[in-house]
């Protein structure tokens, strides 16, 4: 008996089905056709199962991007919530409090505690706020007591509740300028009270260090010359086993060289100070030297120079650490 194997697709409509029939495609059956061999039946069943599995995978893949998008949106929403775990972040999910707002709350808490003798937040809340500012890289929490006092006084003055007089504020600000604090550097500005244009002065430590270099070179030359005169006895002491060489180097040789360099520098330049600051007219940085060179003073606590860029006359005051424009002469 001949066994015929069909290679046509499995899911085909019945050829005698009427047009109005709603019956689905005819599926193979293990007991339907007796003319096929068992191996042929198994092949048909395998193809049918694979077709069903493929259709299911296609339907499943259509829903995967939608589900992935929903999960991603949920993750982003959770990240927004997790980034505001501290109590000083806004509960609004759209916007977080800025560093400036957090710094203002920090200074208000200090001002209320030290000057008004009342706490506006608990110790735990204050520690959380301080930790948040430290993680944000804020420099307010690293300020000294005088710097914090200056900021608190400025905020209190703006709020209409001054905590110190004008003289005390100016004295505190001048002390911070002399200490090299960066929070008092405001740049070129004008004053409505004095009707003057001025800017702040800072110490140029690089130029002051370079001014000591020639004396340091001379001191090293004298040190090696003394070593040569003593028959390299100093070199022998430097090559002693530890810890004797370390002690001699750091507690004898280097202090001697430093003392010689300072003595030579002070013999030529006395009480020197180099200040720099931007021109109030064009913003170009200019330098001014204060001190005495070989018994010749520089002119006291104020120097008059001209801007290297715009040629504007400037007055440098080392006492107040300010650059001012000279008052115009009356015609």
Secondary structure by P-SEA (a helix, b strand, c coil): cbbbbbcccccccccccccccccccbbbbccccccccaaaaaaaaaaaaaaaaaaaaaaaaaaaaaaaaaaaaaaaaaaaaaaaccccccccccccccaaaaaaaaaaaaaaacccccccccaaaaaaaaaaaaaaccccccccaaaaaaaaaaaaaaaccccccaaaaaaaaaaaaaaccccccccccccccccccbbbbbbaaaaaaaaaaaaaaaaaaaaaaaaaaacaaaaaaaacccaaaaaaaaccaaaaaaaaaaaaaaacccbbbbbbbcccccbbbbbbbbcccccccccccbbbbcccccccbbbbbccccbbbccccccc
